[in-house]
Amino acid sequence: MECVRRNQTLVPREPFDVTVHIVPNDFGPLGCAYVEADETDADEATIVENLLSGHYSHPVRVIAFNTVEGWARDVTEDVAQAVLNKAQSEHRSISVVTQEFFSEDAWRGSVFGRLTAITC
């Protein structure tokens, strides 16, 4: 039996160079888990819209990562600023859940304290 060697790899030829955003959610007695999202809906703009509209029941933070570039970090404050900017520019209210998320004691004194001023 002759072994045929092919130049195939399990790694895709073109890297999936994209920054993914995920939101861990506190499900109470069930614990925390990342909210399921399609990879095409895991961008910052979608997360900002989801937070603005109250899509998450109890978000804990926002984490971004890019495996091609090799980094991951907590981007909660950056996303909060984006939510604030979008709410102001579109004259929209921020959901109660998101207001509560941004007004947690850990965020006092930062951008989050200003969110309550724009609840239409």
C-alpha positions as CSV (number, residue, x, y, z in Angstrom):
1,M,0.0,0.0,0.0
2,E,1.5,3.3,-1.1
3,C,1.1,6.3,1.3
4,V,0.1,9.4,-0.6
5,R,1.3,12.5,1.1
6,R,-0.7,15.6,0.5
7,N,0.1,19.1,1.4
8,Q,-3.1,19.6,3.3
9,T,-3.4,21.3,6.7
10,L,-6.0,21.4,9.3
11,V,-5.4,25.1,9.7
12,P,-7.3,27.3,7.3
13,R,-5.1,28.9,4.7
14,E,-6.5,32.4,5.3
15,P,-6.5,33.4,9.0
16,F,-9.8,34.4,10.5
17,D,-8.5,37.8,11.6
18,V,-11.4,39.3,13.4
19,T,-11.9,40.7,16.9
20,V,-14.7,38.8,18.7
21,H,-16.7,40.3,21.6
22,I,-18.4,38.1,24.2
23,V,-20.6,38.9,27.1
24,P,-20.6,36.7,30.2
25,N,-24.1,36.9,31.8
26,D,-25.0,36.0,35.4
27,F,-27.8,33.5,35.4
28,G,-28.2,33.5,39.2
29,P,-28.3,30.1,40.8
30,L,-27.2,28.5,37.4
31,G,-24.0,30.6,37.5
32,C,-22.2,32.7,34.8
33,A,-21.9,31.7,31.2
34,Y,-21.1,33.4,27.9
35,V,-24.2,34.4,26.0
36,E,-24.4,32.4,22.8
37,A,-23.7,34.5,19.7
38,D,-23.2,33.8,16.0
39,E,-19.7,34.8,15.1
40,T,-21.0,37.3,12.6
41,D,-22.9,39.0,15.6
42,A,-19.9,39.1,17.9
43,D,-18.6,42.4,16.8
44,E,-18.5,45.6,19.0
45,A,-21.4,47.3,17.1
46,T,-23.7,44.4,17.8
47,I,-22.7,44.2,21.4
48,V,-23.3,47.9,21.8
49,E,-26.8,47.6,20.3
50,N,-27.6,44.6,22.4
51,L,-26.6,46.4,25.6
52,L,-28.5,49.5,24.6
53,S,-31.6,47.5,23.9
54,G,-31.4,45.3,27.0
55,H,-30.7,42.1,25.2
56,Y,-28.8,40.6,28.2
57,S,-30.5,39.8,31.5
58,H,-27.5,40.5,33.8
59,P,-24.3,41.2,31.9
60,V,-21.1,40.8,33.9
61,R,-18.5,42.4,31.5
62,V,-17.5,42.5,27.9
63,I,-14.4,40.7,26.7
64,A,-12.8,41.0,23.3
65,F,-10.2,38.8,21.7
66,N,-8.4,38.3,18.4
67,T,-6.7,34.9,18.0
68,V,-4.7,35.9,15.0
69,E,-3.2,38.9,16.8
70,G,-2.9,36.9,20.0
71,W,-4.6,39.1,22.5
72,A,-7.7,39.2,24.8
73,R,-8.8,41.9,27.2
74,D,-11.7,43.3,29.2
75,V,-13.3,46.1,27.0
76,T,-16.2,46.8,29.3
77,E,-15.4,50.5,29.7
78,D,-14.7,51.0,26.0
79,V,-18.0,49.4,25.2
80,A,-19.8,51.5,27.8
81,Q,-18.5,54.7,26.2
82,A,-19.7,53.4,22.8
83,V,-23.2,52.7,24.3
84,L,-23.2,56.2,25.9
85,N,-22.2,57.8,22.6
86,K,-24.8,55.9,20.5
87,A,-27.6,56.6,23.0
88,Q,-26.7,60.3,22.9
89,S,-26.3,60.6,19.1
90,E,-29.5,58.7,18.4
91,H,-31.5,60.2,21.3
92,R,-32.2,56.8,22.8
93,S,-32.8,55.5,26.3
94,I,-30.5,53.0,27.9
95,S,-32.2,49.9,29.1
96,V,-32.7,49.5,32.9
97,V,-30.6,46.3,32.9
98,T,-27.7,48.1,31.2
99,Q,-28.0,51.1,33.5
100,E,-27.7,48.7,36.5
101,F,-24.8,47.0,34.9
102,F,-23.0,50.3,34.3
103,S,-23.8,51.6,37.8
104,E,-22.3,48.8,39.8
105,D,-20.0,49.9,42.6
106,A,-16.9,48.8,40.7
107,W,-17.7,51.4,38.0
108,R,-18.3,54.5,40.1
109,G,-16.3,57.5,39.1
110,S,-15.8,56.3,35.5
111,V,-17.8,56.8,32.3
112,F,-20.6,54.7,33.8
113,G,-21.7,57.3,36.3
114,R,-22.8,59.6,33.4
115,L,-25.2,57.0,31.9
116,T,-28.1,57.9,34.2
117,A,-28.1,61.5,32.9
118,I,-29.4,60.4,29.5
119,T,-32.3,58.2,30.4
120,C,-34.9,59.9,28.2
